[in-house]
């Protein structure tokens, strides 16, 4: 399996655009700890950045669990 990530972090508004989820749904996932964000300095006014690498790893792990951890085979192999 190969996963390509075009950027390691995206803003909440970009994740809203990419995922189709609402801004409040994404902020809720962040509050619940389901989406990791880049640490900010106290008092910083920089944008909240969501870690896309973590989301990709989580998706890959979920896919492996669903597949039952079966090893992948090449086309034509039994």
ZITAUR-V94900 format. One record per backbone hydrogen bond with DSSP energy under -0.5 kcal/mol. NH is the residue of the N-H (numbers start at 1). CO is the residue of the C=O. E is the energy in kcal/mol with one decimal. If there is no record, write none. Layout:
nh=NH co=CO e=E
nh=NH co=CO e=E
//
This chain:
nh=5 co=3 e=-0.5
nh=6 co=4 e=-0.5
nh=10 co=50 e=-1.7
nh=12 co=48 e=-0.8
nh=15 co=11 e=-2.2
nh=16 co=12 e=-2.5
nh=17 co=13 e=-2.0
nh=18 co=14 e=-2.7
nh=19 co=15 e=-2.8
nh=20 co=16 e=-2.2
nh=26 co=22 e=-2.1
nh=27 co=23 e=-2.4
nh=28 co=24 e=-2.1
nh=29 co=25 e=-2.0
nh=30 co=26 e=-2.1
nh=31 co=27 e=-2.4
nh=32 co=28 e=-2.2
nh=33 co=30 e=-1.2
nh=34 co=29 e=-2.4
nh=35 co=29 e=-1.1
nh=38 co=49 e=-2.6
nh=44 co=41 e=-2.4
nh=50 co=10 e=-3.4
nh=51 co=36 e=-2.9
nh=52 co=8 e=-2.5
nh=52 co=50 e=-0.8
nh=53 co=8 e=-0.9
nh=55 co=51 e=-1.3
nh=56 co=52 e=-2.2
nh=57 co=53 e=-2.5
nh=58 co=54 e=-2.7
nh=59 co=55 e=-2.2
nh=60 co=56 e=-2.3
nh=61 co=57 e=-2.6
nh=62 co=58 e=-2.2
nh=63 co=59 e=-2.2
nh=64 co=60 e=-2.1
nh=65 co=61 e=-2.2
nh=66 co=62 e=-2.4
nh=67 co=63 e=-2.2
nh=68 co=64 e=-0.7
nh=68 co=65 e=-0.7
nh=69 co=64 e=-2.7
nh=70 co=67 e=-0.6
nh=77 co=74 e=-2.3
//
